[in-house]
Structures are given as C-alpha cells and as structure tokens.
Amino acid sequence: MKKSISIACALMFFTSLVAYPDIASDSAAEGLKMCAGLIIPTLFPFFVATKLISELGFAQWLGRVFAPVCRRLFNVSGSGGTAFIIGVTAGYPMGASYIASLREKGAVSKKEAESLLIFCNNSGPSFIIGAAGIGVFSSSAIGIFLYAVHIIAAVVGGIIFAPNDTEKSENMPLELKPHGFAVSLTNAIKSSVNACLSICGFIIAFSVLTGILEKTGVFAAAAKLLSAVFGMELIWSRAFFCGILELGNGIGAMNGLGPEPLNLALAAFILGWGGVSVHFQTLSVLGKTDIKTARYIIGRFIIALIGSALALLGAAVMF
C-alpha cells in the first residue's frame, strides 16, 4: 500500500512537471537563488567550523564544561549539551549534523541521540532575526523576540523529551583521539560540501513542488478553506501551508502581515516546525547513523506548538 502511494505521488509530480515546465523552471531558479544568496553563505562556514570542533576534539572539552548544567536541565551528557548550543546558534540542520557526528564517534548512545535530535535541531539567529524579524516585520527587536521564544521552546522541549537514565550516555567514551589540523580541515570541508549540496537539492525540489501547488490552485483552495473556518486572513492561511512544506517559503509568504500576536504566533510555529524540507535535510545528514526519526517529527511539532503559544502570550504583553 505504501509503495503504491509513493509511486502515485511520484507519477503526479512527474505529470505536473510535464504540464507546467515554465513554473518548474522558474521555481527551481528561485530555489537556486536562495541557496546561492542565503543557504550556502550562512550554513557552509558553520558546517566547516562545527566539523572542525568535532574533528579536533574541542567538543569533548566543551562537553565536560557544560556537563553539570546539561545533566541537571536535560539529563544528557556534556556532549549532548554542546549539541544544543550548536543547534540554537548555527541553524537547521547543524544540530542534527553534529549529533550524527557524535553518534558516529560513539560519544552518545542511540537513545540519547534520538532525544537530543528533537530539541537540538533548531533555526539559527541569522535566519530568525534577518528573514523573519527584519524581512517580514521590519524590526530587529521582533526578530530577537522570536529567537528568544524559539530557544525557550527548545529548552522546554528538551525537558519534556529528556532521556531517562537508561537512555543517557553516562558512561559512553568521550576521550576520542583527535586528528591533526590538516586532516581535520580536509575532512570538515569535504563533509560540509556534501551536506550543503544535499540541503540545496532539497530546497530546490521543494521550491518546485511549492510553485506547482501554487499554480494548480491547491494552496489557494486550502488557504480559503482555513480562512473560512477560522476567520484568518488569506495571506496568513497561505503562509501556514507554505511553512508546513518549506521554512523559507513559509516565512517569505508572511510578507504584508503586521506584528500582531497571531501573526507572531504563526512565525514562531513555522520556525519551530522547520518544514518538511528541513526534515528531509535532517534525514540526509543522519543517513549513515542508526538514529531513528519517528520521535523527532512528533517532537518538533510539539515544540512548534509550544513556541507558537509562547509567542502569542509574549506578543500580547510586549507589543
């Protein structure tokens, strides 16, 4: 049954490409522009830096420093705490990439890695403040507010999904032999290039899918239905459906909305959820590990709801 549905979806996508070649081409070009102008310049340096941290052994030292706080707050090892810091500063899917590297080196257990993945794979400050705050709401203060909400929601999610004592890597080996700088830099660059190519591929593919759904009127019909049922603005409903699929398109679709509490709640939800595209990117960086992602999808949805509620309450008081 699942195979039949997958084949049907693939055939529908192929048929849409044949029916709307111009839309597919234009959408792919927009996806390429996003990759060249935003994704590669912002993510690639972080990929290289975090890979170097792992390869040179600095993360092991940092993990020991943060171990007491992380054990108290999230019931995870010091390495897990380092993953959280990277996740809230470097952006999607850097948290997942770092957790994958920890798991490959044996620094965290499978269960702890699956718990960490839920709250350590987050959107970064550059995207939240730049794209959402300044780009949509023309305010860096709102961007900082959304970033704070994003971090708090991740912390709450970390507490909720904290691994129990049998899942935690309390006795996992953290004394890993680091490579020399030349080898570490080479490995970091090669790995980062592959990761960025994979991410850009997903972004372009989902940009094409979003463009086709726009052209065929699927998004318009769904947005009208949501607006009619809940009384939301049409642009709000359209941004919601775009955000379900792809983070950048979802935030970009919010252009024209003011900084009202419900609009900020929507932005917080989209940022917390990340979009199906980000989830596929996450799967791509976890491909060589034994980390399962079923809890991750559920957990990200819950964290997105938490962030949305926090933004709604906070915005009602502050703005």
N, C-alpha and C positions, 0 to 999 in steps of 0.2 A: 504493500500500500504506500509506504513512504517513498519507495523508489518510483512508483508511478506518479506520485505528486511532484517529485523532483523533476522527472522527465517532462511533465506537463508544464511546469514553471519555466524550464529551460526552453521549451519549444515556443511558449508565449513570448519570452524575452527575445528569442531569435526572430520571430514573426514581427515583433514591434520594431526591431532594428531595420528589417526589410521595408516595413511600411513607412517608417519615419527616419530615413537616413540622415536628413539635414539636422533634425533635432538631436539625434545621437551624436553627430559630428560636433555640433555646437556645444552640447553638454560636455562632451569629452574634452573639448578645448578649454572650457571653463574649469573643469577639474584639473587640467594640466596647469592652468594659471594659478590656481590655488596652491598646488604642490610647489610650483616654482617660486611663488611670491610669499608663501606663509609656511607651509609644512617643512620643506627641506631647510630653509634658513633658520627656522626656530628649533626643529627637532634634531637635525643631524649633529650639531655641536653637543647637545645634551646626550645623544646616543654615544658619541665618542667618549665624552667625559665620564659618564657612568660606567661604561665598559672598562675604561682605564682604572676607575676606582676599584672595580671588581678584580681586574687582572693584576693590579699592583699590590693588592692586599689591604688597601686603606679602609675598605668597608669593614673588614674584620676588626680593626682597631676602633672604628666609629661605632660598630655594633656593641663592643664591650662598654663604651662610654654611655650609650643610651640604654643598655640592658636593664638597669634597675627601674627606670621610668616605664619602659615598654612592658616589662613583666607586670608591673602594677596596673597599668592602664589597659593593655590589650591582651595580657597573658601570653605574650610571644617572646621569642629570643631577641637578643640585641640586633642580629641581622635583620629580623623582621621589622624592628623599629627603623632601621636605616632605609628599608624599602618604603616605609610610609613617608619619610622625609623626601625621598626622591620622587615618589608618586605625586605629592602635592606641590612640588616645585618644577618638575620637568614636563608634566602633562602626559596625556594619553599618547601611546601605550607604554611609556617609560617605566611605570611601576611594574607592569606585567613583564616587561623585558628584564628588569632587574631581578624579579622573583624567579623567573625562568633560569637566569644565570646562577642564582643561589641554589636552586634545586639541582641543576646540572652538576654543581660542585659538591653537593651533599651538605650544604650549610644549613638547610632547613628540611624538615620531613615533608612528605607528600601532603599530609593533612594540614600542617601549618601553612604550607604554600597555598593550598586551596582557600584557607581562611584569609590569609594575607591578601590574596588576589581581589577579594571583594571590596576592601576599603583602601588598598594601596595603589589602585589604578585610577587616577583622577585627572581632571583637566588642570592645566597649568595656569599660573598668574598672567603670563603674556597674552594668552588667548582670552581669558575671562575679562581682564581689565581692558585689553585693547579692542577685541572684537565685540564683546557684549557691552561693557561699560561705555567706552568711548564711541565705538562704531554704531551701536544701536541707540543708546540712551544719551549720548553726547556728554558723558560725565564719568570722570575717573573715580569719583567718590562712590558712585553706584557700582562701578566695576570692583572696587575694593570691598564694598559691602557684599557683593555676590561671591567674591573669592572667600571672604570670611565665612559666609554661610556654607560654601562648598566644603571648606576644611572642617567646620563644626559637624556637618552632616557625616563626613567621612569618619571623624572621631567617634560619633555616636554609633555609626555602623560597625566600627572596629570593636566597640564594647559589646554590641549585640552579637556579633559573629565571632567573638574571641574563641580560639580553640580551647578545648579542655586540656587537662594535664596530660592525658594520654596522647593527644594530638601534637603537643608542643615539642619543639626540638631542644629540650633542656640539655640533653647530653650529646647532641649532634656535634661532629668535629668542626670547629671554626678556625683551627690553626692550619690554614691552607697555604701551600707553598706558592708564593707569588712569582710571576715571570719577571725577566728583565724589562727595562723600559722599551727597548726597540721591539721586542717580541710583543709586548703588551699593546703598544701603539698600533702595530700592524694588525693584530687580531681585532682591536677595537674598531679600526677604520673599515676593515673588511666586513665585520659583523654589522656595523652601522649602515654601510651602503646597502647591504642585502635587506635590512629592516626597513630602510626608507623606501626602497623600490617596492617592497611588498605593500607598505602603507599607501603609497601613491597609487598603486594599482587598484586597491580597494576604493580609494576616494574617487578615482576616475570612473570606475564601474558603477558606483552608487550615484554619481553625478548624472550619468547617462540614464540610469533607472529613474531617478527623480524627474529628469527632463521629460521622459516618455510618459510618466504618470501625470505630469502637468499637462502635456499635450493631449492626452486621451481624456482628460477631464476627471480622472479618478480622484485627485487631490481636491479639486473644486467641489465635487459632489460630496465627498466625505466632510469637507470643511463646512459646507452649507448645512449638512445634517447635524454636525456637532454644534454649530451656531444656533440652529433652530431649537435643539433640545435644551441647551444650557444657557442660551441667550448671550453667547460670547461674540465679540467682533469676528468678522470673517477672516481678517488677517491673523488674528490670534489662533483661530482653528487651523488655518493653513500652516502656520509656523509649527504648531503642535505635531501635525502629521509629518512635516518635513523633518522635524527634530527626532521623531521616532526612528527614521531611517538614517539620517546623517547629521552630525553635530554642526558642521559649518553652515550647511544649507538651512538648518533649523534656526540658528541664531541670526543668520542673514535675513531670513524671511520675517523676522520681527521688526525690521526697519519700518518706521512710521508709528510704532506703538510708544506711548508715553510711559514714564516711570511710575505707573500706578501699581498698587500691591499685587493685583492678579497678573499683571504683565511680568513683574519681577519674579513672581512665583513660577511662571511658565519658563522664564530664562533659567532659573535655578533647577527646575526639573530637567530641561534639555541638557544642561551642563552636567548634572549628576547622572543621567541615564547614559549619555555619550553617543547614542545612536547605534543601530545595527551594524553600521560600517565600522565603528570603533570596536565592537565586539568581535567582528571578523578579523580586524587587525590584531586584537588580543590573541585570538586563536592562532594566528600566524606566528607570533613570537613564542607561543607555547608549544609549537608543533613538535619539537624534539624532546619534550618532557612527558612525564606521566601525570601531569596536573589535569584534573577534570574541571569542567567549567559550568556544570549544571547549577551549583550553588551560587556561582558568580553572577549569572544572569538574574536570578531571583534577588540576590543581594543588592545589585546595582539598582534594580527597580525600587527596592525599599529605601535605599539611600537617596534616590532621586525624589521620592515622596517626602522623606524627612527634610531634605533641602528645600523643597517647594513650600512645606509648611513653615519652616523657619523663616524663609524669605517673606512669606505672606504676613506673618506676625511681626517680623522686624520692620518691614516696609510700612506697615500700618502705624507703627510707633515713630519711625525716624523720618519718613518722607510724607 
